Amino acid sequence: MAEQNYANHVKWVPAFHFFVVPVLLLNLGEATYRIIHWGFSFERLVGVLTATALVVLMFLARIFALKVQDRVIRLEERLRMERLLPADLKPRIGEFRPGQLVALRFASDEELPELARKVLNEKIQGTKAIKLLVKYWRSDYLRA
């Protein structure tokens, strides 16, 4: 497996991203096409509603999995910070927003204290901005 870094850390799930998403969107498009071009019927309406429900379900399933993952990361990072941050920063752990913790998980143990201080003091919010500050990437392959 290639060394993980900012450029390649995005998680692609081929069965989801390249099969489920296109098939369900194609199904919605086809159901919509039928009701527009073949005329309204209760059966076609049910087809559009079912296709729409499946697309919404697909996105919600992905969002729910990512939210649970973020909650676990938040807990892991708070525990890690309790262990690694200097005494003056430990009381400030509660100031980190979930997105900041999610981004900081990629910082190595050695650079975490300095980067955490910078994020808090400079009020850096964006996960992308924080990830770009990481010099020594700590890989995370166990993701949803």
Buried (B, 14 or more C-beta within 10 A) or exposed (E): EEEBEEEEBEEEBEEBEEEBBEEBBEBBEEBBEBBEEEEEEEEBEEBBEEBBEBBEEBEEEBEEBBEEBBEEBBEEBBEBBEEBBEEEBEEBBEEBEBBBBBBBBBBEEEBBBBBBBEBBEEEBEEBEEBBEBBEEBBEBEEEB
